[in-house]
Amino acid sequence: MGVKSDRANTSGTVRRAFPVHLEVRAKPGASGTSSITGYASVTEEPFEMWDWYGPYTEVVRTGAFTKTLGEHPQVQLLLNHGGLAMAYTKAGTLRLAEDSTGLHMEADVNAKRSDVQDMLAALEDGDVDEMSFAFRVTRQQWSPDYDQRDILEVDLHRGDVSVVNFGANPATSVSAVRAADFDRLDEADARALYERLKRRLEPAPQEARHPLSLYQAQATALAL
C-alpha cells in the first residue's frame, strides 16, 4: 500500500479543466473566420483533485507559464483533447499569454469547417462552458502532509488547450483499463474511472450501503 508522499512522484502529461467564459466574435476583415478568447487556466485559485489516497488541493501559481511561453511552445486548440487542430501557435492562429488571471488564449478558427461550426454553436448557446489544457509539470511544491500541491512551472510544448464538455476525461474505457496499470493514469482519468465504477457497482438500495473504496475500484477494474 502506498503513502501520500507518493503523490510527489507523479509524472507525465496531465490535464486540468476550469469553468470559463469564452467570447466568440467574427474576426474583422477575415471572411469566414471567428475569434475565440478566454482562459485555458486560472492561477491562484485552489481546486479539488482526487487520487487513490483521496482528495487534495491543487493551485496553479502565478508565473507557472512564464518560462514555457518564452520558449514558444507548439500548442493546438482541440475539442475534448482530440480531433483535428482548430488553431495552432505555429501557424499564428492560436495565441497564448499569461496575465494576472491565468493562461489567456485567443484563437482564430475557420467557421467554414463543420466541426468548428458545431463548437461555435455550442459556445454561443452556452451548452459548453469549460476549458482544459494538457501540460507537463516541471516544478512543483507539496505541503508537508501532501494534501496541497502548488504547480510552480509547467511545460506546454506539444500539449493543447481544449474546449471540453466536462473536466474529467470521458474517454477512459474498459479496454484501456485492461491494458493499463492504474498507477499510470493521471488524476483526471483515475477519478473519472472511479466514478464510473462506483455507479456500476454500488449495492442496490435494499442492500447494505457501503461506498465503493478506491482500492475496491482498482481491484474490480483490473479483474474485468
TIFIZA-953046 format. One line per 8 residues: their letters; for each residue x, y, z of C-alpha. Coordinates in steps of 0.25 Angstrom, whole numbers, plus 5000, padded with zeros to 4 digits. Layout:
N
A> X/Y/Z | ... .
//
This chain:
224
MGVKSDRA> 5000/5000/5000 | 5006/5014/4996 | 5007/5026/5005 | 5003/5040/5001 | 5017/5044/4999 | 5016/5036/4986 | 5008/5047/4980 | 5021/5055/4978 .
NTSGTVRR> 5026/5044/4969 | 5014/5046/4959 | 5020/5050/4945 | 5015/5051/4930 | 5005/5059/4923 | 4993/5063/4931 | 4980/5071/4929 | 4973/5081/4937 .
AFPVHLEV> 4959/5088/4934 | 4953/5101/4938 | 4939/5107/4936 | 4941/5119/4928 | 4934/5130/4919 | 4938/5129/4905 | 4935/5140/4896 | 4932/5137/4881 .
RAKPGASG> 4932/5148/4870 | 4935/5150/4856 | 4949/5154/4852 | 4949/5167/4845 | 4954/5167/4831 | 4954/5152/4830 | 4942/5146/4824 | 4938/5132/4830 .
TSSITGYA> 4948/5134/4842 | 4943/5135/4856 | 4951/5138/4868 | 4950/5131/4882 | 4956/5138/4894 | 4956/5132/4908 | 4965/5126/4919 | 4970/5111/4918 .
SVTEEPFE> 4975/5112/4932 | 4973/5121/4944 | 4984/5123/4954 | 4984/5125/4969 | 4970/5118/4970 | 4971/5106/4978 | 4962/5094/4973 | 4960/5080/4978 .
MWDWYGPY> 4967/5068/4972 | 4966/5053/4975 | 4975/5041/4974 | 4976/5027/4981 | 4979/5034/4994 | 4966/5043/4994 | 4964/5058/4991 | 4975/5068/4991 .
TEVVRTGA> 4976/5083/4988 | 4984/5088/4975 | 4987/5102/4971 | 4994/5107/4959 | 5003/5118/4963 | 5005/5132/4956 | 5017/5131/4947 | 5015/5116/4944 .
FTKTLGEH> 5014/5119/4929 | 5025/5129/4928 | 5037/5120/4924 | 5029/5111/4915 | 5023/5123/4907 | 5036/5129/4906 | 5041/5117/4899 | 5030/5118/4888 .
PQVQLLLN> 5023/5104/4890 | 5015/5097/4880 | 5001/5097/4885 | 4988/5093/4878 | 4973/5097/4880 | 4965/5084/4881 | 4951/5079/4885 | 4951/5070/4897 .
HGGLAMAY> 4966/5068/4895 | 4964/5061/4881 | 4961/5062/4867 | 4967/5071/4857 | 4974/5084/4862 | 4965/5096/4860 | 4976/5106/4863 | 4991/5105/4865 .
TKAGTLRL> 5002/5114/4871 | 5012/5110/4860 | 5002/5116/4850 | 4999/5128/4857 | 4985/5125/4859 | 4986/5122/4874 | 4992/5132/4883 | 4995/5129/4898 .
AEDSTGLH> 4999/5139/4909 | 4999/5139/4924 | 4993/5151/4932 | 4988/5153/4946 | 4976/5143/4943 | 4983/5132/4937 | 4987/5126/4923 | 4979/5134/4913 .
MEADVNAK> 4977/5129/4899 | 4972/5135/4886 | 4969/5126/4874 | 4965/5129/4860 | 4956/5118/4855 | 4951/5114/4841 | 4936/5115/4843 | 4934/5108/4829 .
RSDVQDML> 4938/5095/4836 | 4927/5087/4841 | 4934/5083/4854 | 4937/5097/4857 | 4922/5101/4854 | 4918/5091/4864 | 4927/5096/4874 | 4924/5111/4872 .
AALEDGDV> 4909/5108/4873 | 4911/5101/4886 | 4919/5112/4892 | 4909/5123/4887 | 4897/5115/4893 | 4904/5113/4906 | 4904/5098/4905 | 4919/5097/4907 .
DEMSFAFR> 4926/5105/4918 | 4939/5099/4921 | 4953/5099/4916 | 4964/5089/4919 | 4979/5089/4916 | 4989/5078/4915 | 5003/5080/4920 | 5015/5074/4928 .
VTRQQWSP> 5019/5079/4942 | 5033/5083/4942 | 5034/5089/4956 | 5024/5087/4968 | 5023/5088/4983 | 5015/5079/4993 | 5011/5083/5006 | 5017/5075/5018 .
DYDQRDIL> 5005/5066/5019 | 5004/5064/5004 | 4990/5070/5004 | 4993/5082/4995 | 5001/5083/4982 | 5006/5096/4977 | 5009/5096/4962 | 5020/5106/4960 .
EVDLHRGD> 5024/5103/4946 | 5019/5095/4934 | 5023/5091/4920 | 5012/5093/4909 | 5021/5089/4897 | 5013/5079/4889 | 5001/5080/4898 | 4988/5086/4896 .
VSVVNFGA> 4977/5095/4900 | 4963/5089/4899 | 4949/5093/4899 | 4943/5082/4907 | 4929/5077/4911 | 4934/5074/4926 | 4947/5073/4932 | 4948/5058/4935 .
NPATSVSA> 4953/5051/4922 | 4941/5043/4917 | 4949/5034/4908 | 4954/5024/4919 | 4949/5011/4914 | 4949/4997/4920 | 4958/4992/4909 | 4968/5003/4913 .
VRAADFDR> 4967/4998/4927 | 4970/4984/4924 | 4983/4988/4917 | 4987/5000/4927 | 4994/5000/4940 | 4984/5008/4949 | 4996/5015/4955 | 5000/5021/4942 .
LDEADARA> 4986/5028/4940 | 4986/5043/4942 | 4977/5048/4953 | 4966/5053/4944 | 4965/5039/4937 | 4966/5032/4950 | 4955/5040/4956 | 4946/5038/4944 .
LYERLKRR> 4948/5023/4944 | 4946/5023/4959 | 4932/5030/4958 | 4928/5021/4946 | 4931/5008/4954 | 4924/5014/4967 | 4912/5016/4959 | 4913/5002/4953 .
LEPAPQEA> 4916/4994/4966 | 4909/5001/4977 | 4899/4992/4985 | 4885/4992/4981 | 4876/5001/4991 | 4871/4988/4998 | 4886/4984/5001 | 4895/4990/5012 .
RHPLSLYQ> 4901/5003/5006 | 4916/5003/5007 | 4922/5013/4997 | 4932/5006/4988 | 4946/5009/4992 | 4957/5014/4983 | 4964/5001/4985 | 4952/4993/4982 .
AQATALAL> 4950/5000/4969 | 4964/4997/4965 | 4963/4983/4968 | 4950/4981/4961 | 4955/4988/4949 | 4967/4980/4948 | 4959/4968/4949 | 4950/4971/4937 .
//
